[in-house]
Every structure is written in C-alpha cells, then in structure tokens.
Amino acid sequence: MKSAHELWQEIDAREVAEGTLVVWWLYQAGIVVKSPGGAMIAIDPYLSDSVLRSYNIPRNVPAPIDPAEVRLDAVLASHSHQDHLDPDSIVPFAAHPGTRFVGPPMVAARVAKEGVDPARTVPLTRGDRTAIGDLEVRAVAARHPFAPEPVPDAVGYVVEAGGVSLYHSGDTEYDAEIVRDATGVTAAFISMNGTAGNMNVHEAALLAWRMRARVAIPFHYGLWADSAYGEGATLDPAVFVDTYNRLGPVGRTHVLAPGAGIVFGPKGLMA
C-alpha cells in the first residue's frame, strides 16, 4: 500500500486522456476523481478518526491521503454525516484557497460552522448542477433515514466529462427515484453495507442492474473493523458480484482496491 504522500503524488501527477476519467478509492464511500482538464475532486472522503469521538468507532486502516497535503478543486459531500463530511478534514482542505465545498444545505452549513467563507460553498439539492473545471456535477435522488442523525437533504451525485459518467450513491436505501435520475451511467459506485440506513448487498446489486450501468461497483466498507458496521452488515463484495450476475447482467462488475487508479472510458472500465 502506498503512503499518503505517495498516493497524492500519483494523483497530482497523473495525466488523464481525453474521453476518460480516473478514480481512486479511499475506503468507505470516499473517492477522488480526476478529469482530462486536470480537475480534481473528492467525494465523501473520510480521512481522520473523528467517528471515534462521536461513536467510539476507530478507523481500521490509515488514511490513504492527507487533507493537509492535497490541493483539490472541490470536496463533495453527499450528506453531513461524519464519515461522508469529515469535520476534522474541512479546515485542512480549506487551507488550499482554490478548494470549494459542494453538497446539500446541511453540508454547506456544517462547512461554514468550521469558519470557511460561505462563498466557497455550493449548496445543491436534487436536480441542481454545478461545473468544476471540465467536470459537470449533478445532484440526484437519495433516501437516507438514519434516525440518530436525520439527513433529509442527502443526495447522490452523477459526475460527467467527455461522455463518461460516474454515479456516486452516498448513503441511501433502495429507491426507484435513483433509477430515474441516473440510468445508463458509465459506472455506478453503490453503498452495500446494509446497516445505518443503507442498502444491503442484494439491494445494491439490484439497483446497479436496474440502472443499466456499464460497470457496477460496490463500496461503503473496509474503513472500520467488520464488527463495527453493526449486526447484519453485508460487507462482502463477492456477494454483490454473485447477485448481480444472477440477475442477468447488462454490464460488468468491479471490486475496488484502495488507492489504485481506475480508468473509465465511455464504454466502461478500460484495461
């Protein structure tokens, strides 16, 4: 596994060919996306141990990048829960003056609470769009009824450039509205842990199949010890692959490796 410095150096130096997007997984629901124009965004990066304070759950793996080192064009959060909008990373990310923060109103409010100028936040609700360099970002449906910390404004994202589109589910239960908003994307990154207001592995596979994504990718695991996800958690991506294939796939599946750059073209995963 690369060090945090080595991974950031790789991301920063990576040249992205026209008609492709490159993605790196940061565990849980965190990813970095880089475009041909050099735009770099992170979606739902959790890079501290802040959940240890609030829920007594320590991270099980080191943070793959250091928010104090990276220079991103935007940090997107699907909602305001700590493992998606990491409170301890907001100020380090904001130290780079070019970084904006994108997310639902509760996200924008949480970022402002950390002393970040509200002019650097971009509030989005379902159907809203914003441009980040050559990337177009669209907020899509999500449903995340997590009773201890309600987030009624949670969203997912579709990120697109040059005919390549990526869906990021954030945290969500199964909902047909997601299919309406994000059918036919190049790749779908879908939460599958089955606890705390998320789809289980079988529901996640069904959603990917109904979306007709060219590449179906399970995530939202690997950050904590398996037992910390709660009783009944579904954390084995091989089960996702098996369920998807049993449905009669319209695309292919891919199991993520943390820190490995994945290249997507308009037809899906590139060798």
TITI-393927 format. One record per residue: y, x, z negated of N, C-alpha, C in turn. Coordinates in steps of 0.02 Angstrom, whole numbers, plus 32768, in hexadecimal, padded with zeros to 4 digits. Example, Ala and Ser with C-alpha at 12.3 -4.5 7.8 and 13.67 -1.06 7.14 Angstrom:
7EE482947E7A7F1F82677E7A7F5B82947E7A7F9082827E9E7FCB82AC7E9B800282857E76
END
This chain:
7FC4802A8000800080008000803E802C8000806E801B802B80AC8041802E80D580377FEF80FE80687FDE812F805E7FA98165802F7FC1818D80157F9181C37FE87FA381F5800B7FD28202804A7FC5823080707FF082138079803681D3808A803A81B38095807B81B2805580A481A4801C808381A27FDD80A981E87FCB80C2821A7FD48099825E7FC480B182727FF280EA8261803280E682718060811C824F8049815D82118032815781ED8019819282107FDC81B082227FAD818582437F70819D82857F8181BD82AC7FAA819C82EF7FBB81B482ED7FDE81F782BB8009820082B78031823E8293800C827782707FD7826882467FB6829A82717F9882D2825F7FA98310827F7F8B834A82547F50836082747F18836D82507EDB837E825B7ECB83C882257EC583ED822A7EB9843582457E73844382667E6B847B827E7E29849082427DF98494824E7DBB8481821A7D8A848581E77D8F844D81F77DB3841781C97DB983DE81F17DB2839D81CD7DA6836781E77DAB832381B37DD282FB81CB7DF982CB819E7E1F829F81A67E058257816E7DFC8235816D7DDF81F281457E0D81C4815F7E168187813C7E3A815281337E0B811780F77E0880F980EA7DDD80BF80F77E04807F81197DE2804F812C7E00800F81057DE37FD480CB7DC47FE080A57D9D7FB080C67D597FA5809E7D2C7F8680B37CE77F7880CE7CC87FB8810B7CAE7FB981277C917FF6815E7CBE801481617CFC7FFE81967D28801681857D49805881B37D46808781AB7D6B80C681EF7D8880DB81EC7DBD810382267DD88126821B7DCD8170824F7DB78192824D7DAB81DA82827DD781FB826F7DF98232829F7E218258829D7E0C82A182D87E0982BF82DF7DEF830382EE7E27833582EA7E17837682FC7E4A83A983447E6383A283707E37838B83B67E4B838283C27E728342838E7E7D831B83947EA382DE83A57E7A82A083A87E3882A783B57E0E826C83797E13823D83887E1A81FD83537E1F81CA83607DEC8193832E7DC2818783347D90815382F57D94812782FD7D7F80E882C37D7480BC82C27D2B80A982877D0E80A8827E7CC9809282547CC98052826F7CAC801D824C7CA37FDD82307CE57FC082577D1B7FC1823D7D597FA482407D597F5882087D657F3782067D6C7EEE81F77DB57EE082287DD97EC382237E227EBF822F7E3C7E79822D7E117E4782377E277E0281FD7E0D7DD882087E0A7D9681D87DED7D6981F97DB57D4182277D917D60824E7D5F7D3C82237D257D2381ED7D157D4581C27CDE7D2F819E7CEF7CEE81997D2F7CDE817C7D437C9E81A67D277C6481E97D277C6D82157D0E7C39820F7CC27C31820B7C9F7C68820E7C567C6581CA7C357C5D81957C517C7A81537C327C78811D7C607C5C81317C9C7C4781027CCD7C2B80CB7CE07C5D80DF7CE47C9D80B07CF87CD180C87D3A7CEF80A47D717CE380B97DB17D0080A17DB87D4780C77DDB7D7080AF7DE87DB380747E177DB080477E0F7DDF80087E347DE0800A7E707E0F80407E757E3580477EAA7E67808F7EC37E65809C7F027E7680E17F1A7E7881097EF67EAF814A7EF17EA581757ED57ED881727F017F1781657EE37F52815B7F0C7F8E819B7F297FAB81D57F0B7F9B82157F297FAE82457F237F73827A7F497F7482AB7F4A7F3D82EB7F287F5582FF7EF07F36833B7ECC7F4D837A7EF67F48837A7F297F1E83B57F547F1983BB7F847F5383847F8F7F7783847FBE7FAF838F7F9C7FF283757F5F7FFA83757F40803C83B97F26804F83C47F21809084027F0680AC83EF7ECE80DC83F17E9280C483DC7E5880EC84197E32810584117E11813E84467DE5815684477DA4812F840D7D8E8118840B7D5080F083CC7D4F80C683D37D2F808C839A7D1D806283967CD18063835D7CB7807A83517C6F807C83247C5C804383347C27802083097C0C7FED82FB7BC37FFE82BB7BB07FFA82A87B6C800A82BB7B3B7FD382C07B557F9682D47B2D7F5C82E37B5C7F2382F77B417EEA83137B6B7EB582E27B837E8182A17B787E8982717B947E5882717BE07E5C82627BFF7E22826C7C477E1C82417C717E4B82057C5A7E5C81DB7C827E8881EE7C797ED182247C537EDD823E7C4A7F2282887C5F7F2682AD7C537EF182F07C6E7EEA82F07C977EAA82E27CD67EB182D97D037E77831D7D117E57832A7CFA7E1B836C7D037DFD837E7D4C7DF2834B7D767DE683597DBD7DD983677DE57E19835C7DC67E5283687DE97E9283AA7DD57EB383C97DA07E9A84057D867EBC843D7DBB7EBC844D7DD67E8284847E077E7F84747E467EA684377E637EA084277E9D7ECA842C7E8F7F1584137E557F2B841B7E447F7284647E3F7F85848C7E217F5984D37E157F6884FC7E557F6984E17E8C7F4E85057ECB7F4F85127EE27F9784E97ECC7FC584F67EDA800C85267EA4802585647EB5803785967E81804485877E558080855A7E6B80AC854B7E4280E785167E0D80DB84F87E0B80A084C27DDC809384DD7D97808184C37D6480A384D27D1E809184947D00807084A07CC9804D846B7CA5802B84677C5E8048842B7C4B805E84227C0C808283F07BE2805C83FE7BA2805383CE7B76803283EC7B33802183C57B07800383DE7AC67FEF84157ACC7FBB84387A957FAD84717A977F7E845F7AB57F3A84237AA77F1F84117AC37EDE840A7B0F7EE283F67B297F1B83F37B717F26843A7B8E7F2784667B6F7F4E84AB7B887F5284CC7B897F0D84BF7B557EE584DC7B537EA284C17B8A7E76847F7B987E7C84617BCD7E53847B7C117E6684867C1D7EA684A17C5D7EBD84E87C657EA285107C317EA785557C347E8F85577C407E4485267C267E2085237C307DD7851C7C7A7DC585007CA17DF384F87CE97DE885377D107DFA856C7CED7E0C85AC7D0D7E1A85B77D1F7E63858A7D087E8F85937D157ED785C67CE57EF385F47CFE7F1B86287CD57F3A86077C9B7F60861A7C5D7F5185FC7C247F7586047C287FC086367C4D7FD8863F7C55802086057C7A804185DC7C9B801885A37CBF803385647C95803285697C56801D852F7C2A801E85357BF8805784FB7BE4807184F77BB380A884C97B7B809184E47B45807584B87B0E8060849B7AE9809C84597ADC809984377AB880CF840C7A8080B1840B7A4780D183DB7A1380C283B37A048102837F79DC80FB835379CF8134837C79BC8172836D79DD81AA838E79D081E983C979FE81F783E27A2081C4841A7A4E81CE84037A8F81EE84307AAF821184227AED823484587B21822484457B60822984757B978225845B7BD1824F84887BFB826684757C37828C847E7C758261844D7CA2826584507CE3824484437D16827984777D338295846F7D5E82CE84507D378307841A7D51832483F97D2E835A83C17CFF834283BD7CF68300838C7CC782E483AD7C8382D8838A7C4E82EC83A07C0B82DA83747BF182A283937BD7826E836E7BBE8234837A7B73822F83437B4E822783477B05821F83217AF181E083427AC981B683217AAF817A82F87A72818C82B97A718175828B7A3B818582707A1C8145824A79E6814D823279BF8114820679E880E5820B79D880A581DE79F0807281DD79BC803A81A779BC801381A2798E7FDA818179B37FA181AA79C37F6E819279EE7F3981A179CF7EF4817B799D7EE08188797A7EA18169799E7E65818879D47E52816F79FB7E1A819479E47DDB817279BD7DB1819379987D7B81BB79C37D4A81A179FE7D3581C97A247D05820E7A397D1F82137A457D6182527A5A7D7F825B7A357DC2827379F87DC1827A79D37E0082A979F67E31829379F67E7182BC7A137EA682BC79E17EE182E179AB7EDB82DF79787F0F82FC798F7F52832079C77F52833D79DE7F9183157A167FB282D77A227F9C82AE7A577FBA82A57A4B800582A37A81802A829A7A7E807382677AB38088824F7AAD80C5822E7AE380E8825E7AFD811D82487B30814282737B4C8177824C7B5681B7826E7B4D81EF82577B678230828A7B9A824682727BD78252829C7C0F826882887C2082AF82B97C2682DB82A87C2D832282D67C5F834482BA7C84837482E17CB083A182B67CBE83DE82D47CB9841882B37CCD845682727CA98464826D7C6A845182317C44845F81F97C4D842D82057C7383F781D47C7B83C181EE7C56838581C47C2C836781DA7C03832E81A87C0982F581C37C1182B9819B7C19827C81AC7BE2824C81797BBF823281827B8D81FE81707BAC81BB819C7BA2818A81907BB9814581937B7B8119815B7B6D80F681567B2F80D2817D7B2D8091818D7B68807481A27B68802F816B7B498004817E7B277FCF814F7B007FA781517AB87FBF81177A9B7FCB81177A557FE080D27A377FDA80D079F67FCE809379CF7FD6808C79BD8020805179A480318046798C80768074795180848094795280BE80C2791D80D180C6791A811D80BB78E0813980BE78D88182810378E6819E813678E28175817A78F3818D817E793C81A3815779678185815679AD819A813C79B381E18108798D81F180ED798D8235812379788266814879448255817D792C828181B27961828D81C17988825981F779B9825D81E379FB827D81A37A0D827B81907A52828B81537A5782B881417A2482DD81087A27830A81137A5B834180DE7A80835080DF7AAD838A80FF7AF0837E81097B04833F81267B46833380F47B7D8345810E7BB8834F80E37BF1835E80B47C00832480D07C0482E880A87C1582AD80BF7BEB8272808F7BD68249809E7BAD820E80847BD181D080B27BE281A380A27C00816280A27BC7812F80687BB88111805F7B7A80EC80437B8880A680667B6C8074804F7B73802F800B7B5080267FDE7B707FFF7F9A7B557FFA7F7D7B5C7FB47FA67B6A7F817F8A7B797F407F727B3C7F197F8A7AFF7F2D7F6D7AC27F127F837AAE7ECD7FB27AD17EAF7FCB7ABF7E6D80177AC07E6E80357AA47E39807E7AA67E3080A47A887E6B80897A517E8680AD7A2E7EBB80A37A497F00806A7A697F0C805B7A847F4F801A7A677F6A80147A697FAC7FD57A577FCD7F9C7A827FB47F607A657FB37F267A907FA97F127AAE7FED7EE07AD87FEC7ECE7AFE80277EB97AD180617E987A9980527E817A6D80877EBB7A4580A57EE87A2E807B7F247A0B80947F4E7A3A80BE7F547A7980A97F7B7AA980CF7F5D7AB481147F1B7ABA81187EFA7AC381587F047A8681857F017A4A81677F0C7A0D818E7F547A0B81A97F847A1E817F7FC97A1E81967FD17A4E81D17FB77A8A81CC7FBC7ABB82037F9C7A9F82427F637A7F823B7F407A6282757F697A2B82957F8679FF826B7FAF79C982867FF079E282A680097A1A828D80477A3682A9803A7A5782EC7FFC7A6682FC7FE97A88833B800C7ACC834180127AEE8309802D7B32830A7FFD7B60832F80187B8F83547FED7BBF83767FC97BED83457FEA7BFC830D7FCB7C2582D97FD67C0382967FA07BF882717FA37BD682307F967C0A81FA7FC57C0F81CA7FC37C4681997FCB7C2A81537F997C3181287FA07C1B80E37FC57C4F80B97FEE7C37808A800C7C65805A801A7C41801980427C5F7FEE80507C497FA980167C587F7B80027C977F7C7FCF7CB17F4F7FD97CFC7F4B7FB47D1D7F1D7FB47D657F1B7FE87D857EED80197D5E7ED7804F7D7B7EAE803A7D847E6580177D517E4A80017D517E057FB57D567E027F9A7D647DC87F527D5F7DBE7F3C7D187DCF7F017D117DEC7EEB7CCE7E037EEE7C9A7DCB7EDD7CAD7D8F7EDD7C7C7D587F227C627D487F567C877D5A7F9B7C727D4B7FB27C3A7D787F8F7C2D7DAF7FA37BF77DDC7F8F7BB27DC17F657BB17D8D7F537B727D6D7F0F7B597D827EF67B2B7D5A7EB37B0F7D667EB27AE97DA87E807AF67DD07E797AD37E107E9D7AF47E4A7EBB7B2F7E3F7EDE7B527E757EAE7B647EAE7EC67B607EEB7E9E7B717F267EBE7BAF7F467EA17BE97F3A7EC27C287F4A7E9D7C537F7C7E677C397F9A7E3F7C617FC87E527C5080107E737C7D80337E887C6D80787E4C7C6380A67E117C7E80957DD67C7380BE7DC37C2980C17DD17C05808C7DC37BBD808C7DF37B9980BB7E327BAF80BD7E627B9480ED7E487B9E81357E327BDA81437E197BEA81877DDD7BBD81987DAF7BB681697D747B8E81767D867B4481817DB27B2981587DC57AE3815F7DE97AD881A27E167B0581B37E3B7AFF81F27E0B7B00822D7DDC7B2D822C7DAD7B3382647D7F7AF582697D6F7AD782317D467A9B82327D6B7A5F82517DAD7A61824F7DD57A2B826C7DD77A2E82B87DC27A6682D47DC77A6E831D7E0A7A8B832F7E137ACB83247E567AE983267E777AE5836B7EB97ADE83687EE27AE183A47F047B2583A97EFC7B4E83767F187B9183757EE87BC083527F027BF283337ED97C22830E7EF57C2A82C87ECE7C49829C7EE57C5682597EF17CA182507F177CB0821C7F237CF6820A7F2B7CFB81BF7F097D2B81A17F0E7D3881597F3C7D74814F7F6E7D6C81267FA27D9E811D7F8A7DDA80F57FA77E1381047FA17E5080DC7FE77E6280C47FF17E6B808380357E79806B80537EB8808980917EB280A080B57EEC80BA80A57F00810180777EDC812180647EEE8166808F7EC7819780AE7EE981C680D77EC781F880AC7EA1822A80BC7E62823580977E37826480C67E24829C80B17E2C82DA80DB7E1E831480C57DDB833380F67DAF833D80EA7D6F835D81107D6C839F80ED7D5683D4810D7D46841381097CFB841F81247CE3845681237C9B846380DD7C7C846480AA7CA3847580667C898477803F7C93843680617CB1840480407CB983C3803F7D0183AC800B7D12838880047D55836B7FF67D8783A2801A7DBF839F80117DF383D27FE87E2C83B47FBF7E4A83DD7F947E8283C67FBE7EBD83B2
END
